[in-house]
């Protein structure tokens, strides 16, 4: 896959910011405010889009309950950037249209977070691997990881984590 310098949606291209730090999340401003987004393959079902882009779409192969993605499945985000199509994939549990429970998110640049999610953010025990292969494994809270002088973010900004 071709790496991208811009944030990929919802969450999310990963970029190393310094030795021992990493951020998977907002690198460039989103096109719009956070919002519910109808699924391309299930228009009556929605997922939460933290960082929407005007050119993106989402598909969910799992169930929908009361109009929101729910349960186990695969969520694929596709977006257009500089004339090329890109995608990020989440495989795992959803609750009320947000990542919740166990799941794995893989960004186009091959960075990944695998672990627990709550209300759409990395929360609980998990492991993030940056494009350079740096690993951040341990306890996450609201998308933030901090262990000694090492920190990382997933689907949030360093400022929101207090870094």
N, C-alpha and C positions, 0 to 999 in steps of 0.2 A: 504494500500500500504506500501511496505517496503521503509524506508528512505535510501538515499544513501549519502555518504560523498563526492562524486565527482560531478563535474559539469555535467549537463545533456544535453546539446547541445548549441544549440543556446542559447542558452541562457540558464546551468541555475539552478542548485539546489540552494536552499536558505539556508543560515546558519547564525545564530546569532553570531556576532563577539564580542559584548559587550552590556551591558545594554544600551538601547536607540539607538543601531545601528544595522543594518542588511544589508546583501548583498545577492541578488539573481543574480548569474552570475558566472563569471569565478572563480572557487575555485582551480582547477587544470588546468594546461596548456592543451589547445586543441591539438589534434593530428596533425592538419594541419592549414594552414593560412585560413582566411575567404574566402568563395567562393560561387558561385552559385551551388545549388545542384538540380539535376533532381529528380522529384518525383517518388517514386516507382510505384504508381498507374497511373501516367500520365507522362511517360518518356519524352514527348516533352514539359513539363511544369517545371519551376524551382522556387525555393524559395531561399532567401538569408540565408546562414548559417554562422553566426558570429563566432561560435566556433565548427568547424567540428570534428567529431570523425570518425575513420576508420570503426567502426562497426554500424553506424547509418543509418537510413532510414527515409524518410518523406512521408506522404500521405496527400493529400488535397482534400476535397470533394466539394470545390467551383469551380467557373469558372476560366479559364485561358485566358488571352488576350495577344497576341503577345508573347507567350511562357513563361509568368510569371503569378503566382497566382494573382488573381484580384477579388475584391468584397468580399461578405460575404461567410464564410465557416468555416470548422474545419480543422486545421492543426495538425497532430499527428506526433511527433518525437519518434522513437523507437531506442534504443541503447542497446548494450550488455556490461555488466560490471561484472567481476568476474563470468562469466558463466551464469548469469541471465539476462533476458530481462527486460527493464524498459521503461517507456514512460512518455512524457510530452505533454500537449494538449493546443493549443491556439484556442479559438473560437471568431471570430470577423472579422473585415475588413482587407483586404490586398490591397496594391497598389504597382504595379510593383514588386511583389514578396516579399514585406516586410510588417510587421505589420504596419498598418496605419489607424487611425480612432478609433472607439470604439472597445474594445476587452478584453477578459479575458484569461490570461495564468495561467495554473495550473501545478505546478511541481509535480513530483512523491512523494515528502515528504509532499504534501498537502499545501505547501505555495502557494500563489496566488497574482497576480496583476490584478486588474480590473480597467479599465479607458481608458484614451486616449493614443494613440501611434502615433509617427511620425517617418518615415524612420527607422522602426524596433526597436525603443526604447520608453520606457515609457516617455511621453511628454505631459504635460497639466495636467488636474485634474485626480487624480487616487488614489487608495488605495492598498497598499501591506500589506499582512498579512504573518508573518513569521511562521515557523513550531511551535514555542512556543506560537503563538497567539498574538504577538506584532503587532500593526497596525501603519502604516505610511500613513496618509491620507492628501492630499493637493496637492500643485503644484509640478509637476515633470518637469525636463528639461534634455533632452538628456540622460535619464536613471538615473538621480540623484535626490535625495530628501534631502533637508536640512531645518530643522525647529528648531531654537534654538540650543540645544546641541544634537538633534536627527538627524540622517542621515541614508539613505538607498540607495542601488543601485539595479537596475534591468537591466540585460543584459549588464553590464559594470563593471568596477572595481572601487574600492574606489579611487585608484590613478588617474584614468581618470576623476573622479569627483572632484579631489583636496582635498579629505578627508584624 
